[in-house]
């Protein structure tokens, strides 16, 4: 992709979702502008100053920054260092057609700015969603619009679920916190201590120490608690078999699931799911 000196033009397709990249040259210039679509901007590389009305002060945005701009918002970006931006552009009608999606976007646009640890787990997850979307968009695969809508929705949800509390100042602690957040959302995956430590870019020992300080429990204890809490709730709801519950919580070995469940709750999962007997 060639470097640009002005914002890249974006033409939304009929289905209303477009992903794009803007690679800035050293002499990039952007006058104040508005767009006819909603826009989420992710700073992949470089540093920019951004301003949006009614605010007059420029704010810095470096790698990992996310900016949410509603359509019609007057805004301006100015490079401090040549930047690479990833863009998610959304038709107002696509947002407005679904009330939960509309409420979600309203919340994001009101907040307007996030900072993700771009060199760590959280930023990597966002970037992977964009990569998948660009592949779908370029290849024009069957049902590509449905896939693009799903990926756009995943990005919006992931942004909305970012904690309001600032990330820890220490990079290693910040990466461990990001892994803990990812674990809470994907505990059903094939997690191991080695995998988690690798995700954080730390040794097993260092990761274990920082994780216990962050979560108040060991990695394995936290993983097991997340899985079994979910299992207990699914069994209580009564809509799933024990085998289905084990699968949904990430247990491939049914006998192992029975053992850890009994150890935690004092009874096998089949008994936990039974309604109380009336006197």
C-alpha positions in Angstrom: 0.0 0.0 0.0 1.4 3.4 -0.9 1.7 6.2 1.6 -0.9 9.0 1.5 -0.7 12.7 2.1 -4.5 13.1 2.7 -7.2 10.9 4.2 -8.0 7.8 2.2 -11.5 8.0 0.5 -13.9 5.4 1.8 -17.0 4.3 -0.1 -19.3 2.2 2.0 -20.7 -0.9 0.2 -24.4 -1.5 0.2 -24.2 -3.7 3.3 -22.9 -0.8 5.3 -19.5 -2.0 6.8 -16.1 -1.2 5.4 -12.5 -1.8 6.8 -9.6 0.3 5.5 -6.0 1.2 6.2 -4.4 4.6 6.1 -0.6 4.7 5.9 0.6 8.3 6.3 3.5 9.9 4.5 5.7 12.3 6.4 3.8 15.3 4.8 0.3 14.0 5.6 -2.2 16.8 6.1 -5.9 16.6 7.2 -8.1 19.7 7.3 -11.1 19.6 9.7 -13.6 17.2 8.1 -16.8 15.3 8.6 -17.8 11.9 7.3 -21.3 10.5 6.3 -20.6 7.4 8.3 -19.6 6.4 11.9 -15.9 5.7 12.2 -13.7 3.7 14.6 -9.9 4.6 14.2 -7.2 2.4 15.6 -3.6 3.7 15.8 -1.4 0.8 14.7 1.8 2.8 14.4 3.0 6.3 14.9 1.6 9.2 16.9 -1.2 11.6 16.1 -2.9 14.6 17.7 -6.7 14.5 17.3 -9.4 17.1 17.9 -13.1 16.9 17.6 -15.7 19.5 18.0 -17.0 21.0 20.3 -13.5 20.4 22.0 -10.7 22.8 20.9 -7.8 21.1 22.6 -5.7 18.5 20.7 -5.2 15.2 22.4 -2.4 12.7 21.8 -3.1 9.2 20.4 -0.3 6.7 20.1 -0.1 3.0 19.2 -3.1 1.2 20.7 -5.3 4.2 20.8 -8.9 3.8 19.6 -11.1 6.8 18.6 -14.8 6.6 18.0 -16.4 9.3 15.9 -20.1 9.6 15.1 -21.1 10.6 11.6 -21.1 14.3 11.0 -18.6 15.0 13.8 -16.1 17.7 12.8 -12.7 16.2 13.6 -9.0 16.6 12.6 -5.9 14.5 12.9 -2.3 15.8 12.8 0.7 13.5 12.8 3.4 13.9 15.3 5.2 10.9 13.8 3.9 9.3 10.5 1.1 7.0 11.5 -0.6 3.9 10.2 -4.3 3.8 11.0 -6.9 1.0 10.8 -10.4 2.2 10.1 -13.8 0.6 10.7 -16.5 2.6 8.9 -20.2 1.9 9.6 -23.3 3.2 7.9 -25.6 5.0 10.3 -28.5 2.8 9.0 -26.6 -0.3 10.0 -26.2 1.0 13.5 -29.7 2.4 13.8 -31.4 -0.8 12.5 -30.6 -2.8 15.6 -31.5 -1.1 19.0 -28.8 -2.9 21.1 -26.2 -2.0 18.5 -27.5 1.5 18.4 -27.2 1.8 22.2 -23.7 0.3 22.1 -22.5 2.7 19.5 -24.0 5.7 21.4 -22.0 4.6 24.4 -18.8 4.3 22.5 -19.2 7.6 20.6 -19.9 9.4 23.9 -16.7 8.1 25.5 -14.7 8.6 22.3 -11.2 7.4 23.2 -9.5 4.3 24.6 -5.9 3.2 25.0 -5.1 -0.5 24.6 -1.8 -2.2 25.3 -1.0 -2.5 21.6 2.1 -4.5 22.2 0.3 -7.1 24.3 -2.7 -9.4 24.4 -5.5 -6.9 24.1 -4.1 -5.0 21.1 -3.3 -8.3 19.4 -6.9 -9.5 19.7 -8.2 -6.2 18.1 -5.6 -6.4 15.3 -6.5 -10.0 14.6 -10.2 -9.1 14.1 -9.2 -6.4 11.6 -6.9 -8.9 9.8 -9.8 -11.4 9.4 -12.1 -8.6 8.3 -9.7 -7.4 5.6 -9.4 -11.0 4.3 -13.2 -11.4 4.1 -13.5 -8.0 2.4 -10.8 -8.7 -0.2 -11.6 -12.3 -1.0 -15.4 -11.7 -1.4 -16.1 -15.1 0.0 -19.6 -16.5 0.3 -21.6 -14.7 2.9 -18.8 -12.2 3.3 -21.2 -9.3 4.3 -22.5 -11.5 7.2 -18.9 -12.2 8.3 -18.0 -8.5 8.1 -21.1 -7.6 10.1 -20.1 -10.2 12.8 -16.5 -9.0 12.9 -17.6 -5.3 13.2 -20.0 -6.2 16.0 -17.2 -8.2 17.8 -14.9 -5.2 17.6 -17.6 -2.9 19.1 -18.4 -5.3 21.9 -14.7 -5.8 22.7 -14.2 -2.0 22.9 -17.2 -1.6 25.1 -15.9 -4.2 27.5 -12.5 -2.6 28.1 -12.2 -1.6 31.7 -12.5 2.1 32.7 -9.6 1.7 35.1 -6.2 2.7 33.7 -3.8 -0.1 32.8 -1.0 -0.8 35.3 2.1 1.3 34.7 4.4 -1.7 34.7 4.4 -3.3 31.2 4.6 -6.9 32.6 1.8 -6.3 35.0 -0.3 -4.8 32.3 0.2 -7.8 30.0 -0.8 -10.1 32.9 -4.0 -8.1 33.5 -4.8 -8.4 29.8 -4.3 -12.2 29.9 -6.6 -12.3 32.9 -9.3 -10.4 31.0 -8.9 -12.7 28.0 -9.1 -15.7 30.3 -12.4 -14.5 31.8 -13.9 -14.3 28.3 -12.4 -17.5 26.8 -11.9 -19.9 29.7 -13.5 -22.6 27.6 -10.5 -22.6 25.2 -7.6 -25.0 25.8 -5.7 -22.8 28.3 -2.5 -23.9 30.0 -0.1 -22.1 32.2 2.6 -22.2 29.5 0.1 -20.8 26.9 -0.9 -18.0 29.3 2.7 -17.1 30.2 3.6 -17.0 26.5 0.7 -14.7 25.8 2.1 -12.3 28.4 5.6 -12.7 27.1 6.9 -13.9 30.5 8.5 -17.0 32.1 6.2 -19.4 33.9 7.5 -18.3 37.3 7.3 -14.6 36.7 3.8 -14.9 35.1 2.6 -17.0 38.0 3.8 -14.5 40.6 2.2 -11.5 38.8 -1.0 -13.4 38.0 -1.5 -14.4 41.7 -0.9 -10.8 42.8 -3.4 -9.6 40.2 -6.2 -12.2 40.6 -5.6 -13.2 44.2 -5.3 -16.9 43.2 -3.2 -19.1 41.0 -3.7 -19.3 37.3 -5.0 -22.9 37.5 -7.4 -22.1 40.4 -8.8 -19.1 38.5 -9.3 -21.1 35.3 -11.0 -23.9 37.2 -13.2 -21.5 39.1 -14.3 -19.8 35.9 -15.2 -23.1 34.3 -17.0 -24.6 37.2 -19.0 -21.4 38.0 -20.2 -21.5 34.4 -20.9 -25.2 34.6 -23.0 -24.8 37.8 -25.1 -22.1 36.2 -25.7 -24.1 33.1 -26.7 -27.1 35.1 -29.0 -25.0 37.3 -30.7 -23.7 34.2 -31.5 -27.3 33.2 -31.3 -26.8 29.5 -28.1 -28.9 28.9 -26.9 -32.4 29.5 -23.9 -33.0 31.7 -21.9 -33.8 28.6 -23.0 -30.6 26.9 -22.1 -28.6 30.0 -18.6 -30.1 30.2 -18.0 -29.3 26.5 -19.3 -25.8 26.9 -16.9 -25.1 29.8 -13.8 -26.4 28.1 -13.6 -29.9 29.5 -12.8 -32.5 26.8 -12.4 -35.3 29.4 -15.8 -36.0 31.0 -14.3 -38.1 33.8 -12.0 -35.2 34.7 -15.0 -32.8 34.7 -16.8 -35.1 37.1 -13.8 -35.2 39.5 -13.2 -31.5 39.6 -16.9 -30.7 39.9 -17.4 -33.1 42.8 -14.3 -31.7 44.5 -15.7 -28.2 44.3 -19.4 -28.7 45.0 -19.5 -32.0 47.0 -21.7 -33.8 44.5 -21.6 -35.0 40.9 -22.9 -32.7 38.2 -25.9 -34.9 37.6 -27.2 -34.4 41.1 -26.5 -30.7 41.0 -28.8 -30.3 38.0 -31.8 -32.2 39.7 -34.6 -30.0 41.1 -35.2 -30.3 44.9 -37.6 -33.1 45.9 -40.8 -31.7 47.4 -41.5 -32.8 50.9 
